Amino acid sequence: MEYSHFSNLIQKRADKFGNQEALKLKDKNTGEWQSVSWEDFARKITAVARSMCHAGVEPQSNIGIYSQNMVECLYIDFGAFANRAVTVPMYATASVPQIDYIINEAEISLLFVGEQAQYNNAWQVFQGSAFLKQIVILDKTVVRAPEDKTSIYFDYFSSPKNRTSQDIITVEKRVKSARGEDIAHIIYTSGTTGEPKGVVLTHNNYLETFKIHDIRLSYLPQRFLSISFLPLAHIFEKAWSLYCLHRGCTVAINLDPREIQTAVKEVKPQAMCSVPRFWEKVYAGVREKIEDSNFILRHIFLNAISTGEKYCIGYINKGKKPPFFLKCKFKWYEKIVYSKLKKTIGIERGLIFPCAGAMLSEEIIRFLRSVNIPLAYGYGLTETTATVSCFPEIRYELDTVGKVMPSIEVRIGEDNEIQVKGKTVTGGYYKKPDATAAAFTDDGWFRTGDAGSLTENKGIVLRERIKDLYKTSNGKYIAPQQLEGRLINDKFIENAFVIGDQRKYVSALIVPDYNELEKYAKEKGILFGSEEDLCNNPQIIKLYEARVTDMQNEFANYEQIKRFTLLPHVFTINSGELTNTLKMKRNYILEKYREIIDKMYYE
């Protein structure tokens, strides 16, 4: 397969696929999904590239994108690449201090913003920034403040009025001079502690990522339909969407992540990368359906899962031919159970569903593969241009985060740290030589900060974040993420935060799933006026005590949660408990809920 520099990738795909569909986007007014052909995609990129040149964008200068997922984000990315410029994506949920930090460090003069919330924050930064000179608004419906005489809309920015014949010549020269060593992106890690770090990724980093994925995913058809669920500011979605475009696939752009369930049913994607929480919700829903069914239906559901496990995991995954009767039984359940489940979600055409970003329990992975959902669980970091390991088509190991990717080297270092070497690994952090030096060993291996081990088949067994390990006052080490991952499998638990560092025993803050909890309370005749009433109700507390106890049987006594507190509100990005990638800010949570936590340790 041909591997093209991003400066001319879309043009080459347009030459090959012409008027075939490259992108899908939903019209806000009609609710209908519209198509963008490869030729139109290439034309739009060319227009944006020339306008960027006219606006003073220079090779290897930094351009900011502060938006939710919009088709314009791809036009901007590739328009910048045609100028050999660098794009710096920012999460649509990022706060004023966060974008102010990035804009100042990356010296961003040109910033593209999505909707009203992003514009408001950007305008606030603009008024006091020494670097930001121009804001370009992507959504026409955004109403600017009266005093803003400098910001312009994207349609005008990319119009023929906003470029000259000299810009055309300059862009053509830049495309011809593009090199693999050019920086493509600076992607800032949100981080759970400390200031963000800009990970520098080159075109060569991405091209190597494409090569090793083509090898690992050779069983897929060259072209398929993928929907963007995660933010394009996230390396997982960014790298996957770019990889899909490299293959000539169609990418559907989902604007609002809260509408993903509706979007999936409308688009019926063949691929979608996601974080574990999506599949945890699916699993919890299926378990609830089984629990609420009568004896006959429950038996059918459970037998279908058992049959699928024997067929998919016991035989197909091992490369063995299943017995004729088992194959017939599996095909029957595929028609009456698995297909209906997948259709309910909207993934009946699914070919591959990459999943990474946090721990997903083996129990859920086993279930998904048993009902013939092609989950490809994996592991990676921004610093490794996403994938370090992922499930192969067969011979995947359920207790791992996949098999190490081709051409990537992985070793286990001091403190069982997973360390990586390869052409997909970043050269370092932007303007942070000390952080870069600390991220690599003396012999050049990238230090992931994750603890784990390797199997004989080059599978990575992920244990925990090394810095997140807790040591109780009794000298026992606790891996909070394992406990948290087990707890959030429960349909009544939205989130869980485990405490134990330098404490006598393990405790937890539990955020209930209030949709499920309110439903339960009404069924049991429990009166309540608010979430706080539910959290303080003795019957509700007993419900959680029983469920937490049942879920901890597999853990040693010193690892088990002895006390917990139910919180009357959810963790959110805006309230500070979560990063833009929905990871918990451990230090922030410990400080914010210090009084509640301390109370759980009173004698």
Secondary structure, 3 states (H helix, E strand, C coil): CCCCCCCCHHHHHHHHHCCCEEEEEECCCCCCEEEEEHHHHHHHHHHHHHHHHHCCCCCCCEEEEECCCCHHHHHHHHHHHHCCCEEEEECCCCCHHHHHHHHHHHCCCEEEECCHHHHHHHHHHHCCCCCCCEEEECCCCCCCCCCCCCCEEHHHHCCHHHCCHHHHHHHHHHHHHCCCCCEEEEEEECCCCCCCEEEEEEHHHHHHHHHHHHHHCCCCCCCCEEEECCCCCCHHHHHHHHHHHHHCCEEEECCCHHHHHHHHHHHCCCECCECHHHHHHHHHHHHHHHHHCCHHHHHHHHHHHHHHHHHHHHHHHHCCCCCHHHHHHHHHHHHHHHHHHHHHHCCCCCCEEEECCCCCCHHHHHHHHHCCCCEEEEEEEHHHCEEEEECCCCCCCCCCCCEECCCCEEEECHHHEEEEECCCCCCCECCCHHHHHHHECCCCCEEEEEEEEECCCCEEEEEEEHHHCEECCCCCEECHHHHHHHHCCCCCEEEEEEECCCCCCEEEEEEECHHHHHHHHHHCCCCCCCHHHHHHCHHHHHHHHHHHHHHCCCCCHHHCEEEEEECCCCCCCCCCCECCCCCECHHHHHHHCHHHHHHCCCC
